[in-house]
Amino acid sequence: MFCNVRLEVELPYSSSLKDKRQTVRSIKDRLRRRNVSIVESDRQDSWQRAVMELTFAAISAGAAEEKRNEVRAMLLGYPEMVISTWQEDFSNL
């Protein structure tokens, strides 16, 4: 079971591309420690918005939903960003 998530975030405290990159890098590092692959896929030139796509694998639908809830809670608790769009897709391969 795979879970793919596309999220668009606002970074209201970012005042430059350097600030944005630091925040996005911090988010990526935290998620990678939880075995989640993540990439910034759009809006690289915008310093207060980012589009990121993340994916992870799980052995069952229940495990995927549990991991998704864990990731979502972590992201919602991140103080430097606000999630504006969250699109998810579960797939079996």
N, C-alpha and C positions, 0 to 999 in steps of 0.2 A: 504494500500500500504506500503510495506516495501522496504527499500534500504539497501543493504549489500555492503560494500566496503572492499576490501583487498588491503592494500598498503604496499609497501616495501620502507623504507626510509634509507637514509644515514645520519649519524650524524658526520660530518667532524670535529667538535670542541670537540668531546668527546675523552678524553684521558684515560678513565678507565670505568669499569662497573658501578662504582658509578656515574660518570658523565652521563652515558647513562640512568641509572634509574631515575635520577633527571629530565632529559629532557623528558623522556617518561611519567613520573608521571605528569609533568606540562601539557603536551599535553592532557593526560587523564582527568585531572581536568578541563581544558578549555572546552573540548567536553562534559563532563558530565553536565556542567552548561547549555549546550544547548540541554539537553535531548537526548544525543547520547551515546549508549552503546559502549564501546571500550575495547579491550583486546590485549595484546601482545601475538601473537600466535607462533612465531618462532624466531630463532636466539637470544635466551636469553643469550647465552654465548659470542656473538660477541659484542664488545664494540663500533663499529662504524656503525652497521647496525641493523635494527629492522623490523619485520613484524608485522603489526597491522591489526586487523579486527574490523570494526565498523558497527553498524546497528542502524537504527532509523525507526520509523513509521510515516506515514502521512495519511491524510484523502483522498488525491487524488494524481494522477500522477503529476499534476502541483505543488502541495505543496511539494511533494517528490523531484522533480527536483530543486525547489527553495531552499529547505533545503540543498540538496546536493551541490548546488553552493555556499551557505553560508559556509558550512563546508570546501569545497575545497579552497575557498578564504582564510579562516582562516589558514588552513594548509600551503598553499603556502606562506603566509606572515610570517610564523614562522621562525625566523632567524637562529635557531640552527639546522635545518634539510633541507634535499633536498629529494623530492619524486622521487624515481626512477621507481616505478611501481604503477599503479592505476587501479584496476579491480573492476567494479561495476556490480550489479545485482539488478533489480527491480522485485518484486514479489507481487502478490495479494494472500491473503489467505482467 
